[in-house]
Amino acid sequence: MRLRGLIRKEFLQILRDPSSIAIAFLMPLVLLILFGYGVSLDAEHVPIAIVVEQPSADTASLTGAFMASRYFDPVVMHDMSEAEEALREKRVNAIVHVRDDFAHALRTRAGAPIQVIVNGVDVNTARLALGYVQGVAGTWLEQRARDRGMTLRPPVDLQPRIWFNPEVRSRNFLVPGLIALIMTLIGALLTAMVVSREWERGTMEALIVTPVTINEILIGKLVPYFCLGMGGMALSVAMGCFVFGVPLRGSLWVLVGASALFLLVALGMGLLISTAARNQFVAGQTAIVVTFLPAFLLSGYVFDIASMPLVVRGITHVVAARYYVAILQTVFLAGSIWSVILPNALALVVMGVFFIGLSRRKARKRLD
């Protein structure tokens, strides 16, 4: 009876407090729109300079191939110094240099070399741009050979097959990881800031002097914000599938179960923060530093864990979002692969028991 009253009191407090509803529903909406539309690992419409020293039908055909590619926004120049200046001023990211003997050399056994200069400041864009240039040139050579009734025979015939994300859309990779970041913020901020607000307003003292036990207080805090967090998760998944077109190839119930486990971990971290920080500002800053930043940097959301130094890879094992991101990306893109889901779910269970248990140990019905 007392527990039901506590849970009802928290739900009423949520309805009266628009900040909790904003954290659970408005924040996922804003973050998904910002990250979903604003962050992309794809390089498209890369500005490049094409320097053609001697125009000809062959150079016009090659330039047309670059013009037709959605990956480039080419600008034709006739002076190499002008192109180099544009590269230094970051008006272009690469230079394709076609020499004056290109048409003649193209018909010799040695072939016609093409110089490509790429701005390597942004390593990811530089590698993609270089690969796209090679792809456009290779496609142009194949088309040119077909027009002449010939067959271009490369020394190695590559036949790539892309599993799980055949469209090679970075959004399909980023949106599931973004759901993990949103769930981290929802869980940690809801409990950390709401409980600290009660300390600031003095309502926690009034609750402490009642006959309720510390276990009932903790459960009364967890249940309403767990329901609120799952509502935010449902909104995030719905937007990911129907707004951004991310496929959900695995079981919805597996996704719900894994999200529930991770939300309990995040809520446990928020409760633990609230036992140490009884000020809303301190609790909010601590929650962001302790939960959001590690989830963003060390979960595999953007940066591949396998490419990190050994020490950093070891640190990632204590970041709960690492296990949730692995489950999300598997369920969304590959399906219900139990060899991936079960070990990561077990890690979330262990971390949930640890944080909630530690919160229970630190919580006391005392003012000190």
C-alpha positions in Angstrom: 0.0 0.0 0.0 2.8 2.4 0.9 4.8 1.4 -2.2 1.7 2.0 -4.4 1.3 5.4 -2.8 4.9 6.3 -3.5 4.7 5.2 -7.1 1.4 7.2 -7.6 3.1 10.2 -6.0 6.0 10.0 -8.4 3.7 9.8 -11.4 1.7 12.8 -10.2 5.0 14.6 -9.8 6.0 13.8 -13.4 2.7 15.2 -14.7 3.3 18.4 -12.7 6.9 18.7 -13.7 7.3 19.4 -17.5 11.1 19.0 -17.3 10.9 15.2 -16.8 8.5 14.9 -19.7 10.9 17.0 -21.8 13.9 14.8 -20.9 12.0 11.7 -21.8 10.3 12.8 -25.0 11.4 16.2 -26.3 15.2 15.5 -25.9 15.1 12.2 -28.0 13.1 14.1 -30.6 15.7 16.9 -30.8 18.7 14.6 -30.7 17.4 12.3 -33.3 16.6 15.2 -35.7 20.0 16.8 -35.1 22.2 13.7 -35.2 20.0 11.8 -37.7 20.1 14.6 -40.3 23.2 16.4 -39.3 25.8 13.7 -38.7 26.9 11.5 -41.6 30.0 9.4 -42.2 29.2 9.4 -46.0 31.2 11.8 -48.2 29.0 13.2 -50.9 29.3 16.3 -53.1 33.0 16.6 -52.3 34.4 19.7 -54.1 37.3 18.8 -56.4 39.3 20.6 -59.0 39.8 18.9 -62.4 42.9 20.4 -64.1 42.8 19.7 -67.8 45.9 21.0 -69.5 44.8 20.1 -73.1 41.1 19.7 -73.7 40.1 16.8 -76.0 37.2 14.4 -76.5 38.8 11.9 -74.0 39.3 14.6 -71.3 35.7 15.8 -71.9 34.4 12.3 -71.4 36.4 11.8 -68.2 35.3 15.2 -66.9 31.7 14.2 -67.7 32.1 11.1 -65.6 33.1 13.2 -62.6 30.3 15.6 -63.3 27.7 12.8 -63.3 28.9 11.3 -60.0 26.9 12.3 -56.9 30.0 12.0 -54.8 31.7 15.1 -56.4 31.1 18.7 -57.1 33.9 19.2 -59.7 35.3 22.5 -61.0 37.3 22.5 -64.2 40.5 24.5 -64.1 43.2 24.9 -66.7 46.0 26.0 -64.4 47.6 23.8 -61.7 48.7 26.7 -59.6 45.1 27.9 -59.4 44.0 24.5 -58.3 46.7 24.2 -55.6 45.6 27.6 -54.3 42.0 26.5 -54.1 43.2 23.4 -52.2 45.1 25.5 -49.7 42.1 27.7 -49.2 39.9 24.7 -48.7 37.7 25.6 -51.6 38.3 22.1 -52.9 39.3 18.9 -51.2 41.1 17.2 -54.0 42.7 17.9 -57.4 42.5 15.5 -60.4 45.4 16.5 -62.7 45.0 15.4 -66.4 48.2 16.2 -68.3 48.4 17.6 -71.8 49.5 14.2 -73.4 46.6 12.3 -71.8 44.8 11.6 -75.2 48.0 10.3 -76.8 49.2 8.3 -73.8 45.7 6.7 -73.4 46.3 4.9 -76.7 49.7 3.5 -75.8 50.6 0.3 -74.0 51.9 2.2 -71.0 48.6 4.0 -70.5 47.9 7.6 -69.3 48.7 8.5 -65.7 46.3 10.8 -63.8 47.6 12.7 -60.8 45.3 12.9 -57.7 46.2 15.3 -54.8 43.9 15.0 -51.8 43.7 17.2 -48.7 44.6 14.8 -45.9 43.6 17.0 -42.9 40.3 15.1 -42.6 41.6 11.6 -43.0 38.2 9.9 -43.3 37.0 12.3 -46.1 40.4 12.0 -47.8 40.3 8.2 -48.0 36.7 8.3 -49.2 37.5 10.9 -51.8 40.5 8.9 -53.1 38.4 5.8 -53.3 35.6 7.6 -55.2 38.1 9.0 -57.7 39.5 5.5 -58.3 35.9 4.2 -58.7 34.9 6.9 -61.2 38.1 6.4 -63.2 37.5 2.6 -63.2 33.9 3.0 -64.3 34.9 5.4 -67.1 37.5 3.0 -68.4 35.0 0.1 -68.5 32.4 2.3 -70.3 35.1 3.5 -72.8 36.1 -0.1 -73.5 32.4 -1.2 -74.0 31.9 1.7 -76.4 34.7 0.3 -78.6 33.5 -3.2 -78.4 36.3 -4.3 -76.1 36.4 -6.0 -72.7 38.4 -4.4 -70.0 40.1 -7.3 -68.1 41.5 -6.2 -64.7 44.1 -8.5 -63.1 41.7 -9.2 -60.2 37.9 -9.4 -60.5 36.4 -8.1 -57.3 32.8 -9.0 -56.6 31.9 -7.3 -53.3 28.8 -8.4 -51.3 27.7 -6.2 -48.5 25.9 -7.9 -45.6 23.5 -6.3 -43.1 23.7 -2.8 -44.6 23.6 -3.2 -48.4 22.8 0.4 -49.1 26.0 1.4 -47.2 24.0 4.2 -45.4 25.9 5.6 -42.4 22.5 6.6 -41.0 21.6 2.9 -40.5 24.7 2.6 -38.4 24.4 5.9 -36.5 20.7 5.9 -35.5 20.8 2.7 -33.4 23.9 4.0 -31.6 22.1 7.3 -31.1 19.3 5.4 -29.3 21.8 4.2 -26.8 23.0 7.7 -26.1 19.4 8.9 -25.7 18.7 6.1 -23.3 21.8 6.9 -21.3 20.8 10.5 -20.9 17.2 9.7 -20.1 18.0 7.2 -17.4 20.8 9.1 -15.8 19.3 12.6 -15.9 15.8 11.6 -14.9 16.8 10.0 -11.6 19.9 12.1 -10.8 18.3 15.5 -11.3 14.8 14.6 -10.0 16.1 13.2 -6.8 18.5 16.1 -6.3 15.7 18.5 -6.9 13.8 16.9 -4.1 16.8 17.4 -1.8 16.9 21.1 -2.8 13.2 21.6 -2.2 13.1 19.8 1.1 10.6 17.2 0.0 13.1 14.4 0.5 13.4 15.2 4.2 9.6 15.0 4.5 9.7 11.6 2.8 12.5 10.3 5.1 10.5 10.9 8.3 7.6 8.8 7.0 7.4 5.0 7.9 8.4 4.0 4.3 11.6 1.9 4.0 14.6 2.8 1.9 13.8 -0.1 -0.4 10.3 1.3 -1.0 11.7 4.8 -1.7 14.1 3.4 -4.3 11.5 1.2 -6.0 9.1 4.2 -5.9 11.7 6.2 -7.8 12.7 3.5 -10.3 9.3 2.3 -11.5 7.8 5.7 -12.8 11.0 6.8 -14.4 11.5 3.3 -15.9 8.1 3.6 -17.6 9.0 7.2 -18.7 12.3 6.0 -20.1 10.7 3.1 -22.0 8.3 5.6 -23.5 11.2 7.6 -24.7 12.8 4.5 -26.1 9.6 3.6 -28.0 9.6 7.1 -29.5 13.2 6.8 -30.6 12.7 3.4 -32.2 9.6 4.6 -34.0 11.5 7.6 -35.4 14.4 5.5 -36.4 12.3 3.1 -38.3 9.6 5.3 -39.9 11.4 8.7 -40.2 15.0 7.6 -41.0 14.1 4.3 -42.6 16.4 2.2 -40.5 15.4 -1.5 -40.9 14.5 -3.6 -37.8 15.5 -7.1 -38.8 15.5 -8.7 -35.4 12.8 -9.3 -32.8 11.0 -6.3 -31.3 10.7 -8.1 -28.0 14.5 -8.7 -27.9 15.0 -5.0 -28.5 12.5 -4.1 -25.7 14.1 -6.6 -23.3 17.7 -5.3 -24.0 16.4 -1.7 -23.7 14.8 -2.5 -20.3 18.1 -3.9 -19.0 20.1 -1.0 -20.2 17.6 1.5 -18.8 17.9 -0.2 -15.4 21.6 0.3 -15.6 21.2 4.0 -16.5 18.7 4.5 -13.7 21.0 2.8 -11.2 23.8 5.2 -12.3 21.5 8.1 -11.9 20.4 7.0 -8.4 24.1 6.6 -7.4 24.9 10.1 -8.6 21.9 11.5 -6.7 23.3 10.0 -3.4 26.5 11.9 -3.8 25.2 15.1 -5.5 22.2 16.8 -3.9 22.3 19.8 -6.1 20.6 19.8 -9.6 23.5 21.5 -11.4 26.1 19.2 -9.9 24.0 16.2 -10.6 23.3 17.2 -14.2 27.0 17.9 -14.9 28.1 14.7 -13.2 25.6 12.6 -15.2 26.8 14.1 -18.5 30.5 13.6 -17.7 30.1 10.1 -16.1 27.5 8.6 -18.5 27.0 10.5 -21.7 30.6 11.3 -22.7 31.9 7.7 -22.2 28.8 6.4 -24.1 29.6 8.8 -27.0 33.3 8.2 -27.2 33.9 4.6 -25.9 30.8 2.6 -26.9 31.6 2.0 -30.5 28.8 4.4 -31.6 31.2 6.4 -33.8 34.7 5.1 -33.2 35.5 1.5 -33.8 36.6 -0.1 -30.5 38.9 -2.6 -32.3 41.0 0.3 -33.6 41.5 1.9 -30.1 44.7 1.4 -28.1 44.8 -1.6 -25.8 44.4 0.5 -22.6 41.4 2.3 -24.0 39.8 -0.9 -25.2 40.1 -2.2 -21.6 38.3 0.9 -20.3 35.4 0.4 -22.7 34.4 -2.8 -20.8 33.1 -0.7 -17.9 31.0 1.4 -20.2 27.5 0.0 -20.2 26.6 1.6 -23.5 29.2 -0.5 -25.3 27.1 -3.6 -24.7 23.8 -1.9 -25.6 25.2 -0.5 -28.8 26.3 -3.9 -29.9 22.8 -5.3 -29.2 21.1 -2.4 -31.0 23.2 -2.6 -34.1 22.8 -6.4 -34.3 19.0 -6.4 -33.8 18.4 -3.5 -36.2 20.7 -4.5 -39.0 21.6 -8.2 -38.7 18.7 -9.8 -36.7 18.4 -11.7 -33.5 22.0 -13.1 -33.4 22.0 -14.8 -30.0 25.7 -15.3 -29.8 26.0 -11.5 -29.8 22.9 -10.6 -27.8 23.3 -13.0 -24.8 26.8 -12.1 -23.7 26.1 -8.4 -24.0 22.7 -8.8 -22.2 24.5 -10.7 -19.4 27.0 -7.9 -19.0 24.1 -5.4 -18.7 22.5 -7.6 -16.0 25.7 -7.7 -14.0 26.1 -3.9 -14.3 22.5 -3.3 -13.4 22.7 -5.4 -10.3 26.0 -3.6 -9.4 24.7 0.0 -9.8 21.3 -0.6 -8.2 22.9 -2.6 -5.4 25.5 0.1 -4.8 22.8 2.8 -4.8 20.9 0.8 -2.2 24.0 0.4 -0.1 24.7 4.2 -0.2 21.1 5.3 0.4 20.2 6.0 4.0 17.1 7.4 5.7 19.3 10.1 7.2 20.0 13.7 6.4 23.8 13.4 6.5 
